[in-house]
Amino acid sequence: MFDFSNVSDMTIDDIWAEHVVCLFWGTNVDDSTIKNTRIRDTWADGLNFTNGSSGNHVANVETRTTGDDSFALFPAIDNHNEQETGNVFEDLTSLLTWRAAGLAVYGGGGNTFRNIHIADTLVYSGITIGTLQFGGIPALGFESTPQTKFENISLVRDGGHFWGQQTFPALWLFSGEFPFRGLRISDVDIVDPTYSGIMFQTKYTGGQPLNPITDTVLTNVSISGARKSGDEFDAKSGFGIWVNEQPEAGQGPAVGSVTFNGLDLHDNYQDIKNTTTTFTINRN
């Protein structure tokens, strides 16, 4: 619907969009606002900021049945080689995403995502935090400073299975081709995830991990209701926290460490599954 490149100081307000590819795709869009908007039944993303888009504000937006990430920040550099910083996504709702995640953040620095509710994703995670490369497109990972913050997050009945035999959690932390660091995640409530609450994963190439998960702190996290799925993926279900030991053929266990300050786990089939020697969970 809106496809903008190299613009700034723009406002999109009070839009109701249905049956479009995306409501918004922004390439190097700065200091702009999208607010008070409803997005329904898209073929791809609800909105996606990429290629150096910085200083933007997304507020009071609800999506339902998007065909890719409902809200995304993707620091690709194929059109503009600049990091994405200073964006604020807040007061957002994502419902019934039928492909990909409710919120996906693939890198950046100094961005804030707060007051977000995501429910009933069909095949993927509620939130993807990952340093992934798509289709060979060059991109940037996370900066160590300024930190990327996720605050006041509600994830209900999220997760699914996709890409063959892999199952996805409510909150997916995936260190891929680019640095994974500088993350502060706080006040998260995960309820009744389809397969697992939080999953940690690392990408391998040629049998070697590409990047570890580092400098990642989660504070005041509650996970409840992770139960056995009873379907063909039952062995990959029921974990409050899962350090994935082998997500796909040719891949290996998650690598790195995280710190939890305040972790409440209850009514899960298994609170924590970590059979690896490559990943450490520190609890305070």
Secondary structure, 3 states (H helix, E strand, C coil): CEEEEEEECCEEECCEEECCCCCEEEEEEECCEEEEEEEECCCCCCEEEECCCCCCEEEEEEEECCCCCCEEEECECCCCCCCCECCEEEEEEEECCCCCCCEEECCEECCEEEEEEEECCCCCCCEEEECCCCCCCCECCECCCCCEEEEEEEEECCCEEECCCEEECCEEEEECCCCECCEEEEEEEEECCCCEEEEEEECEECCEECCCECCEEEEEEEEECCCCCCCCCHHHCCEEEEECCCCCCCCCCCCEEEEEEEEEEECCCEEEECCCCCEEEEEC
